[in-house]
Every structure is written in structure tokens, then in C-alpha cells.
Amino acid sequence: MSRLGIRVTAIVLAGISWTAAMAMGAEPTASLKEGKPDLKSAGPLTFGPEGILFVGDTQGAALFAIDTRDATPAAQKGPVQVKDLAGKIAAMLGTEARQVQVNDLAVNPRSGTVYVSVARGRGPEAIPMIIRVNGDGRLEELSLDNVRFAKAEVPNAPAPNAQQRGRSLRSQVITDLAYVDGRVFLAGLSNEEFSSRLISIPFPFSSEGIDGAAIEIYHGSHARFETKSPIRTFVIYRIQNEPHMLAAYTCTPLVKVPVAELKAGAHIKGTTIAELGNGNNPLDMIVYQKDGKDFILMTNSNRGVMKIPTEGAGTAAGITEPVRGTKGLGYETVASLKGVVQMDQLDGQHAVILVQNPNGLNLETIELP
């Protein structure tokens, strides 16, 4: 990585004709066809409209939209609790817990059902699966035979065997997903010069061409340009009723980018609104409201769970000089939450979390702090 003074991250946008999608009537299921998705892996998850689950396939460098047929609104979303989730999935599949890797979770906002992406086995030969957890804690596999689905290829992905510092680059082609206002946003790495990027794909999927835009941000704790570190996790958050991307990177700058500026051929300066401490990898984040105020809840590899007030995010001038320690938006550490590796919001008062502890991986429901 270069040690120059400003951090530049490229964001490539899939300009897959939004007007074309509108011409199709923008029916959410318009691009879905019945069959079996050729998933090579199951990684990041997020939900779209009408029970449609988006699945990031890092090995196949593709995004899948799958109709879960789980679109009936729940009268009440009850808490979900499952101890030793990997062990229970292994028992259901007739294998050992060490042969089950849970990659991500997403809560269906209509039904409250929890979905987790799973790899059965290890390495490139692992079998991708989607497991859902019902309100009573019962597990079942989401069958991928004869489902309605659509597929969008992720362009310019790193080669399957590409590595950096011994770490697979292909495994980072999709690091996080979000669906907002008819578009799916994907963060991850490409094989291009500015390899960190965000792809925006209108949904329903179409076959139009792809355009790109670059984003420049400053990483205060590194005090340098970086082009190869991907967004680790992000949310879309409205500031003055305009959607913005709030993205967290390794070591841990929090960056604000107006979604409206992400246009083909543009060069955009993102605003670094917080430095949350180096030596850390952000894992997941959500936005929620508590007592009339908005907060980000972000879990990290080394710094626990942070509760970050969004007040000031819209007017923050941005960090443009080297930083030691933390600066910008402040946070408090939620001491009661330890070992959290993934999270998603269940309703206005609760979230579902995956917690790693010495006895295994637990699925828990918590009250939002």
C-alpha cells in the first residue's frame, strides 16, 4: 500500500439502465425465472421486496435474487434464540460442526424469519446452502430446486487464484450488500487499478452495459492513499432526505458518500466523518432509532460493538489530516455485547445477532441499546 497523503478508493457503478427496468414495469419478480441457481458459494445476504433474498456469490462472482416464497407479513415478530447454531445445522445435515461455516445472516423484514448463508465443508469444494430459522427456532434448508431466481454477473472480478498477502482476493469480490429504492449495492474488490469498489445494480436485473465512477477518501489513521482496501460493511442512510452510503473500512474510517453523486464517469470525494481506531476490522452494521434519535450499531473484530450517534453526520466537515487514535463522530462501547460477528434488525426495538463464544455460535435476539 502507498504511504502518500490521501486515500483513494474506486467505486464502480453498474449503470444497468434504470429506465429500462422502469420500462419493464419495475415488477420485483419480473426478471425471475424458475430453475436452480448455480451458486458456487453463499456469502453476504440482504432482503429486497416481496421476500426476495439477494445472495452474494464470491466464488462465482455473481449476485443472485431468490424468491423465498416467504412474503406474508407477520402479525408479530417474536424473538429467535438458537444455541450452538453451527452444531444444530451440522446435525440436520448429518455432518460435524467443524464442517459448517456460517457466513452471514439476514432477517426477512416481512415475516421476521432469519436466513443464514452456510458453507458445508471447507475450501473451494464447500457446498453453498441457505438455512432459515423460524420464530420457534426450528431450522430448515431453503431448497434451491425449482425456485424463481435471477442472476447478475459481477464484472472485473479478481481471478479465482489471485492473492494479496496470502489472502484470497476473489473471496472479497463481495463484502457486503444492501437493497435500497430499487437498487442493490455491492461492496468489494475488482481486478482494476482502483480495486475497492461499490457496484449498484437496478432490480429487476437487466442486461444493459456497465459504467464506473471513482471515489476519493482520506484515511486519517494511515495518512495515505489506499486503493486496495475494500469497504468492509456499509449502510444506506438518509441525510436531509437524500440517501447516503455510510461505509466502514479496515482500521476504521467511517465515510459518507451521497448516493446521488455515484454517476458514470464521476470522480467523487467521500467525506471521512470518523476515525474509530486502527488495528480493527468492522464486521457488520445497522442503523436504528432510539428515543427519537438515530444511531449506527457496528460490531468489530477487536473493538466490540459501537453505538454511534448519527447526529452531525450531515454537517461534518470531514477529516483531512493524520489522526492518532479516534476523531470525528464519537461512540460508546456496548459492554453487554461481546463476540458479536453479524447482526440484522428484527423490528424497531430488536436486532438478531450471531455471537461467537467458547461453546459455539449462538443466534440471539436483543433489545437495541
Secondary structure, DSSP 8 states (H G I E B T S, - for coil): ---SSSEEEEE------HHHHHHTT--TTTT-EEE----S----EEE-GGGEEEEEETTTTEEEEEE-S-----SS-----BSSHHHHHHHHHTS-GGGEEEEEEEE-TTT--EEEEEEESSGGG-EEEEEEE-TTS-EEE---TTEEEEEEE-SS---TT-EETTEESGGGS--EEEEETTEEEEEEE-SSSS-EEEEEEESS--------EEEEE-BTTTTB--SS--EEEEEEEEETTEEEEEEEESS-EEEEEEGGG--TT-EEE-EEEEE--SS--EEEEEEEEETTEEEEEEEESSS-EEEEE-TTTTT-----S--SS-EES--EE-TT--SEEEEEE-SSSEEEEEEEETTEEEEEEEE--
